[in-house]
Amino acid sequence: MIQLTDPITALRGVGPKKEEALAKLNIRSIEDLIRYLPREYQDRTEVTPIADLRPGQQTTVIGTVSRLTQNYYRAGRRQMLRVHVSDETGALSILFFNARFLKKAFREGDQYAFYGTVSQVRTGLAMAHPQFSPAEEREEGILPVYPLTQGITQKQLRDWQRQASPVYDQVREYLPEEMVSRCRLMDPGRALANIHFPESRDRYREAKFRMIFDELFILQTGLMLIRSRSTGARGIAFDPQPVEQEYINGLSFPLTGAQRRVVSQIMEDLESDRIMNRLVQGDVGSGKTAVAEIAMFKAVRSGYQAVLMAPTEILARQHYEGIAPAFARYGIRCGFLSGHMRAADRRDTLQRLETGQIDVLVGTHAVIQPEVVFHDLGLVITDEQHRFGVDQRIRLREKGTDPNVLVMTATPIPRTLAVVVYGDLDLSVIDEMPPGRTPVKTRSIGEDLREDCYRFVEQQLAKGRQAYVVTPLIELSESLEVRSAEEVAEELQTRFDGEHGFGAYRVALLHGAMKQEEKDRIMEEFYGGRIDLLVSTVVIEVGINVPNATVMVLENAERFGLAQMHQLRGRVGRGGHQSYCFLIIHGESEVARQRGEIMESSSDGFLIAEEDLKLRGPGDIFGTRQHGLPPLVISDLARHGEILQQARDEARQLIEEDPQLLHEDHQALRERVQGMFGSGLTLDL
């Protein structure tokens, strides 16, 4: 009989190649496998006759292949395979893009089962990229759907999960008995069984509650353990005199009331002997950088070094280019560090940093590498906090002896969730914009006005401005009705000639699958004005300051959440020119219409985040990054707010009773917390 601790190779069908592929999913043991949870389920209990299909329906169809055709599009560079199938009620097209190899998977006259989403296309109803199998081999019932990697299929993963089912009885409870009773939690082994293969809808709901509670409870326990290390702990007390006022007086603009309030909170932290762990949350353009500069000035004037870490090289360099000359006026020496520096420059920077000849270091992840040594680090700042994990923040903090920590984010998060999500940080909010900032004019339009929109973009380019076009996909693969970045870029590059259209300007494509060096090069060229129109996926959501960019066009805006649209809109309106944002919405979704109205009427990121919480679909606010927190598999911080609060209350009570989880009954919990946070949390005995 297989055991919970057995290697994954104990299962039939898992040889060396499958073992290697499963390792990419962090599945190495039987326990890893049963804790690898489905992302969704497919109802394969019914087969729908073709005549009864409706656009948007997700279902199973069984049909006979009558013929196969191949079509080329986009100047012959892309290929589409069309599989013509029919049953006794009608005909349906099965479409595969850029998948020539699939032609050999079908034989005319044979019957196949297809599971996918029905779409309306010009020639009738179709399914794009459905799952399929010979009809006699089709899977039935309510089936789990797992995230996959190359070399692993859903059918294989389901089979291995079924093989592993006897070990559910070996899963032991790790929560205190009284907590399990108080929260009415299902046994963990039975919960896992019902997550993978539900006995009933009621058992599934109980199992899902247990899994969500577990995940959020472990998250909150870990955050509280991190916070407990610095709360009340003695740290560095900066100069109690208002030395920062010299820098504030030298600014070319007055601080807003919100900035003054946040600066006051930070100074109170810095002047105490308690370690500061503070998050500054402020909308794009609210002045977070000025607040960070004041904090760094305070650190240096108090005799310590400061470091600012940004998520990309171009953003870090932009920070450096703004900070260095401003600080130089006060004799403060700045340095820059990234992974792409010349070896000699890097050695020189590291040497000056260690000997105290650099007061403020600005850089990328390179600043947390082992060879980076500070002379006397007193303040650590991370920008765009949601791009960094908790472990990276801790590694940066460990560069000094209990330095003060300030983290910043321009990503609005609903006030109702902020305190819970950032459980290890004190929260400051800059909720006021500097005077004189011109709001971005926003308009929500249908596809019928796309041509008018692009003519307007062209007019802006003719004035010497720059523009962004953002799409939800890299290439045409997820849906027939979603425009991809590649498709839009090719269209804009080729549809106009050099005298009368976009052909007179340089159009570039940017997406997340590119190498970092290529992305940095393209962004550098856009920043420098050598690219006029940048077609991109949401990789530019956290970007750089390009004051000359005045237009943001969001294709298929219905695919974006409100908060994400607001972040993307924040890429423009950073200079002295009136800026514009166009939301091109496909279809007639009521939620998309409401989102468009909110975007047109408000530029308040916090209000928008609250509205998004009411309107959103799964993942719209937090996406997959979870704001730098450990990755969450089954829980959703916005939808599961009540469970999150319950888990937080239970975690707080437990940590009050056992602050380091040293009780022998909490050893399994310690292991679970350590497993979630990884190197970001070391629980010392």
Secondary structure, DSSP 8 states (H G I E B T S, - for coil): ---TTSBGGGSTT--HHHHHHHHTTT--BHHHHHTS--SEEEE-S-B--GGG--TT-EEEEEEEEEEEEEEEETTTTEEEEEEEEEETTEEEEEEEES-GGGGGG--TT-EEEEEEEEEEETTEEEEES-EEEEGGG---SEEEE----TT--HHHHHHHHHHHGGGGGG----S-HHHHHHTT---HHHHHHHHHS-SSHHHHHHHHHHHHHHHHHHHHHHHHHHHHHHTT-B-----SS-TTHHHHHHSSS---HHHHHHHHHHHHHHHSSB--EEEEEE-TTS-HHHHHHHHHHHHHHTT-EEEEE-SSHHHHHHHHHHHHHHHHTTT--EEEE-TTS-HHHHHHHHHHHHTT--SEEEESGGGGSTT---SSEEEEEESSGGGS-HHHHHHHHTTSSS-EEEEEE-S---HHHHHHHTTTSEEEEE----TT----EEEEEEGGGHHHHHHHHHHHHHTT-EEEEE-SBSSTTS-TTS-BHHHHHHHHHHSS-TTTSGGGS-EEEE-TTS-HHHHHHHHHHHHTTS-SEEEE-GGGSS----TTEEEEEETTGGGS-HHHHHHHHTTS--SSS--EEEEEE-S--HHHHHHHHHHHH---HHHHHHHHHHH--TTTTTTTTGGGS---SS--TTTTHHHHHHHHHHHHHHHHH-TT--SGGGHHHHHHHHHHHGGG-----
